[in-house]
Amino acid sequence: MAEISGLLRETRAIHIWHGRVRDLLPSSDLAVLADDELGRIRRAGRVRSAHYAGVHAAVRRVLGDHYLAVPPSAVRFGRHACPRCTDPAHGRPRIEHPATTLDFNLSRSGPYWLLAVTAGAKVGVDIERRTSAVGVADVALTAYEHARIRGLEVPEQRQELFYRAWTRKEAVLKACGVGIFAELENLEASPADPGPVTMEYSESGLAGRWHVQDLALTPGLVGALAQDAESVRPVVTRQAAFRLAGDNNS
């Protein structure tokens, strides 16, 4: 494995990567994707396909070049079985090739992406673009969270707390492996607390405590990271040593 991968195992750190991809579809991104990824691109619109290709190509380059010491196109992905129903179709993503103890989790919102990488532990991340409307509050917040947010007079503060709650919940559910199949309104995220916070997810076979922290991203973006609360690891933000094809950031 690459030198940085060995360092990751020794330090037990969690590495955070994030960026923004173009609205156009570079051929260099298509060249590193697998057949199933290319199939999804053919079924999507122009901008959506460019975002999907750019994000997944960037993730392949980060994992292949910085951790696995293989060409980005050689990385093969699969899924763990869903812990709720054992169906691998919607379980947590995993690296099938090359053999590795690395765990990763990806979130994207349009052209923006957020990636967490660690070794020998589960992680979950979520990234969202902050918008003026909070249209899913009724299905995403507990009664207590609703009350706290409704009690704020400033719209920007209500928006901030909503997205803090939303990203924390999604990060926990992605770390657990159940994703959107869980009920967000039953998971308390303590959005009024600037964090980090400890969140408990209780479901048969999935009960656990998660250490959740908000991530400092570019303005207009909100992100969160979830990891095992019983063994909290240091978090390191990484920067690519090269310009990622499809990434607008230099």
C-alpha positions in Angstrom: 0.0 0.0 0.0 1.0 3.6 -0.4 3.0 5.2 2.4 0.0 7.3 3.5 -2.1 4.2 4.0 0.4 2.8 6.4 0.5 6.1 8.3 -3.3 6.0 8.5 -3.3 2.6 10.1 -0.6 3.7 12.6 -2.3 6.9 13.7 -5.9 5.6 13.6 -6.8 8.9 12.0 -9.8 9.8 9.9 -8.9 11.7 6.7 -11.4 14.1 5.3 -11.3 15.2 1.6 -13.7 17.5 -0.2 -14.0 19.4 -3.4 -16.2 20.6 -6.2 -16.4 19.1 -9.7 -17.2 20.8 -13.0 -20.5 21.0 -14.8 -18.9 19.5 -17.9 -18.0 15.9 -18.5 -14.2 15.4 -19.1 -13.2 12.3 -21.0 -10.4 11.8 -18.4 -13.1 11.2 -15.7 -14.9 8.6 -17.9 -11.6 6.7 -18.4 -11.3 5.7 -14.8 -14.9 4.7 -14.1 -16.4 1.1 -14.0 -19.1 -0.2 -16.3 -21.9 0.2 -13.7 -20.8 3.8 -13.1 -20.8 4.6 -16.9 -24.3 3.0 -17.1 -25.6 5.5 -14.5 -24.1 8.4 -16.4 -25.9 7.4 -19.7 -29.2 7.4 -17.8 -28.7 10.9 -16.3 -28.9 14.4 -17.8 -25.9 16.4 -18.9 -25.1 18.3 -15.7 -26.1 15.4 -13.4 -23.9 13.0 -15.3 -21.0 15.4 -15.2 -21.3 15.8 -11.4 -21.6 12.0 -10.9 -18.6 11.2 -13.1 -16.5 13.9 -11.6 -17.2 13.0 -8.0 -16.7 9.2 -8.5 -13.5 9.8 -10.6 -12.1 12.0 -7.8 -12.9 9.4 -5.2 -11.1 6.7 -7.3 -8.1 9.0 -7.6 -7.9 9.7 -3.9 -8.3 6.1 -2.9 -6.1 4.6 -5.7 -3.3 7.2 -5.6 -3.1 8.0 -1.9 -4.0 4.8 -0.1 -4.2 1.7 -2.3 -1.2 2.2 -4.7 -3.2 1.1 -7.7 -4.5 3.0 -10.8 -7.8 4.6 -10.1 -9.5 2.5 -12.7 -8.3 -0.7 -10.9 -10.3 0.1 -7.7 -13.4 -2.1 -7.5 -16.3 -1.3 -5.2 -19.0 -3.5 -3.7 -21.4 -3.3 -0.8 -21.7 -4.8 2.7 -25.0 -6.5 3.4 -27.6 -4.2 4.8 -27.6 -4.7 8.6 -31.4 -4.4 8.6 -32.4 -6.8 5.8 -29.1 -8.3 4.7 -29.7 -7.1 1.1 -26.3 -6.0 -0.4 -28.1 -3.8 -2.9 -28.2 -0.9 -0.4 -25.6 -1.7 2.2 -22.5 0.4 3.0 -20.1 0.7 0.1 -16.8 -1.1 0.5 -13.6 -1.6 -1.5 -13.5 -5.1 -3.1 -10.1 -4.7 -4.8 -7.4 -4.4 -3.8 -7.8 -6.2 -0.4 -7.6 -3.6 2.3 -8.8 -2.7 5.8 -9.7 0.8 4.7 -13.2 2.0 5.3 -14.6 5.0 3.4 -17.8 7.0 3.1 -18.8 9.4 0.4 -21.5 12.1 0.3 -22.2 14.5 -2.5 -24.6 17.4 -3.1 -24.7 18.4 -6.8 -21.1 19.2 -7.7 -19.8 19.1 -4.1 -18.3 16.0 -2.5 -17.1 14.9 0.9 -15.1 11.8 1.6 -13.9 10.2 4.8 -11.2 7.5 4.9 -10.0 5.5 7.8 -8.7 2.0 8.6 -10.5 -0.7 10.6 -13.5 1.3 11.7 -16.8 2.6 10.4 -17.3 6.2 9.4 -20.2 8.2 7.9 -20.3 11.6 6.3 -23.0 13.9 4.9 -22.7 17.2 2.9 -25.6 19.5 2.0 -25.9 22.8 0.2 -27.7 25.3 2.3 -30.8 26.7 0.5 -33.5 29.2 1.5 -36.2 26.6 1.9 -36.3 23.9 4.5 -38.8 21.6 2.8 -38.2 18.3 4.6 -38.3 19.5 8.2 -41.5 17.6 9.0 -39.9 14.2 8.2 -36.4 14.9 9.5 -36.8 16.5 13.0 -37.8 15.2 16.4 -40.5 17.1 18.2 -37.9 18.6 20.5 -35.8 19.8 17.5 -38.9 21.2 15.8 -39.7 23.2 19.0 -36.1 24.6 19.3 -36.0 25.6 15.7 -39.4 27.2 15.6 -38.5 29.2 18.7 -35.8 31.1 16.8 -36.8 34.5 15.4 -34.0 34.8 12.8 -34.6 32.7 9.6 -30.9 32.2 9.1 -30.6 30.7 12.6 -33.5 28.3 11.9 -31.8 27.3 8.7 -28.5 26.7 10.4 -30.0 24.5 13.1 -32.0 22.5 10.5 -29.0 21.7 8.4 -26.9 20.9 11.4 -29.5 18.4 12.5 -30.0 17.0 9.0 -26.3 16.4 8.3 -25.6 14.9 11.7 -28.5 12.4 11.3 -27.4 11.4 7.8 -23.8 10.9 8.9 -24.9 8.5 11.7 -27.2 6.5 9.5 -24.6 6.2 6.8 -22.1 5.0 9.4 -24.6 2.4 10.6 -25.3 1.3 7.0 -29.1 1.9 6.9 -29.1 5.3 5.2 -32.4 6.8 4.2 -34.3 3.7 5.1 -34.3 4.8 8.8 -36.7 7.4 10.3 -34.9 10.6 10.8 -37.6 12.0 13.1 -36.7 9.5 15.7 -33.0 10.3 15.9 -32.0 13.2 18.2 -29.2 15.3 16.8 -29.0 18.2 19.4 -28.7 20.9 16.8 -28.6 23.7 19.3 -25.4 22.2 20.7 -22.4 23.4 18.6 -20.9 19.9 19.2 -19.3 17.6 18.9 -22.3 15.6 20.2 -22.9 12.0 21.1 -25.9 10.5 19.2 -27.5 7.1 20.0 -29.1 5.0 17.3 -31.3 2.3 18.7 -32.7 -0.4 16.5 -32.6 -4.2 16.8 -29.0 -5.3 16.0 -27.8 -1.8 15.3 -27.8 -0.1 18.7 -24.8 2.1 19.2 -23.4 5.5 20.3 -21.8 7.8 17.7 -19.4 10.7 18.1 -20.6 13.4 15.6 -18.9 16.6 14.7 -19.7 19.4 12.2 -17.1 19.9 9.5 -15.8 23.3 8.4 -16.4 23.6 4.7 -16.7 26.4 2.2 -19.5 29.0 2.7 -23.0 27.7 1.7 -22.1 24.1 2.6 -22.8 22.1 5.7 -21.1 18.8 6.6 -20.9 16.3 9.4 -18.8 13.2 10.4 -19.9 10.3 12.5 -17.6 7.8 14.1 -17.7 5.2 17.0 -18.1 7.1 20.3 -16.3 4.4 22.2 -13.1 4.9 20.3 -12.9 8.5 19.0 -10.2 9.0 16.3 -8.4 12.2 15.4 -9.7 13.9 12.2 -7.3 15.3 9.6 -8.3 17.3 6.6 -6.2 16.2 3.5 -5.4 18.1 0.4 -4.5 16.4 -2.9 -0.9 16.9 -4.0 -2.2 17.2 -7.6 -5.2 18.8 -9.3 -8.0 16.3 -9.4 -9.4 16.0 -12.9 -12.9 17.3 -12.8 -12.2 19.4 -9.7 -12.4 23.2 -9.9 -10.3 23.7 -6.9 -6.5 24.1 -7.4 
